[in-house]
Amino acid sequence: MITPEDVYIHLKCKTREEVLSFLTGRLVEDKRVQKEYVQAILDRERQYPTGLYTGDISVAMPHADYRLVNESAIIIGVLDAPVTFRQMSDPDAEVAVSVVILLALKDPHGHTDVLKRVTDLIQEQGALKKITEAAYRKDIYGIISKYF
């Protein structure tokens, strides 16, 4: 579901829309999602924010309609500088996100297991710190593969 090539580091995106478009664009290029998935992610983020305050390093977990997914994937974006997302728990509040874990899941019933694994990861500030400090995508993959 995730490979080292699904990890993008040193992203210089300035807005949540920019980072979401970039990550979903990679999935479209690989034909793992339909081209409509890009807009579906952006629309869903406006309605149901995905930013999570998790401590010093915060995370966003965007996802969209499984019917637009051709092949399940998890894609990670690590930002050079945090980008503002609205918080999942309080859409009126914002959070500075450094790591985006985008979920493209084909099986609507498979979300629970994947979300538990992502939750386990994002509760570990030490792992998130290592992710944001890693110089190579293979190093980040080594950290996250323990969870997936």
N, C-alpha and C positions, 0 to 999 in steps of 0.2 A: 504494500500500500504506500510505502515511502522508500525512496532511494536517495543516495547522496546527491543526485541531480535535482531532487525536489527541495533542496536547501539553497536559499539565496541569501548571501551575506553582503554586508556593506551597502544596503539599499539606501539611496539618497532621495527617497520620496519625501515630499513636503506635506501631503495631505493623505487622509485615509482613502479617498477615492483613487488617488494615484497608486498607492500600494496595492489596493484591492484589484485595480485594473491590471497592474503588472502581473500579479500572481495568477489571476484567473486567465490572463492572456497566455501564460505559459501552458496552462492546462488545455486551452483551446488549440494551441499550436500542436500539442501532442495528441489531440483528438480524444482526450480523456473526458472532456465535457463538450457540450454543444455551445456554439458561439453565443447563444442567449444567456448562458450562465453568467457571463460578465455583468450584464445588466441586472440579472436576478440577484446577484450578490450585492450590487450597489443599492438596489431597491430595498432589499431585505435589511441592509445595514441602516438605512434611513428609518425604517419602521421598527426594527428590533435590534437595537445596538448590541455589539458583542464585546465591547471593551471590559476588561476585568482588572480591577485593582488587586494586585497580588503581592504588594510590598514594593521594594525598591525598583524592581523590574516588573512592569505590568504587561499584560498579554491581551490580544484580541483573538477570538475564535469564530470568524465568519463562516457561514455555510448557507446553502440555498437549496432549492427544490431538487430532490433526488432524481426526478424524471428527466432532468437535463444532464445527468451524469452518465457517461458511457462506460467508464471504468473508475472504480473507487481510487481515491488518492488523498494524501495529506501533503500539503506543500507549506514550507516554512519560509518566512521572510524575517530577516534580522536587520533592523534599521540602524544606520549610522547615528541618527538622532531621533529621539522619540517623536511620534506623530499622535496628534490628538484624536481619540475615539470617544464617543459617548459611552457611558457605562451601562452595562447590561442590567444591573440592579437598580439604577437610578438614571433614566435617560436624560434628565435635566443636568446631570453632572458629567464632567469630562475626566478622562484619564490619559496620561501620556504613555503610549504603548511603544515598547521596544521590540517585541517579538509578536509576529502574526502567525497563527497556526490555522491555515485555511483548510477546511474539511470539504471534500467532494465525495460524498458517500452514496453509492448506488442502491444499497439495501436500506430501506427506511427503518427496518427493525435492528439494523446493526449499529445505529447511533449510540445506544446505551453503553455498549462495551467500549467503543472508541472514545466517547466522552469521559468515561471513567479513567481510561489510560491518559488522556490529555490532562484531566484534573489532577491525577497523580503527579504528572510532570510539572504543571504550573504551580503546584503547592511547594515545590522544592526550589527555593530561591537560589540555593547553591548551584543547582543544575542550570537555572536560567542565567545566572551570572557567568557560568562557563560558556554557555551558548553565546551570550553577547560579547564575550572576550575572545572567542575562537577566531583564529586566523584563516582556517580552512573549513570548507563545507564537510569534508570527511570527518573532521573532529566533532562537529555538531551532530552529524549523523550517528557517530559513535555514542554520543550522550543520549540522543532521543531514541535510538534503536532499543535501548534497555526498557523503554516504556511501550514500544509497539511490537 
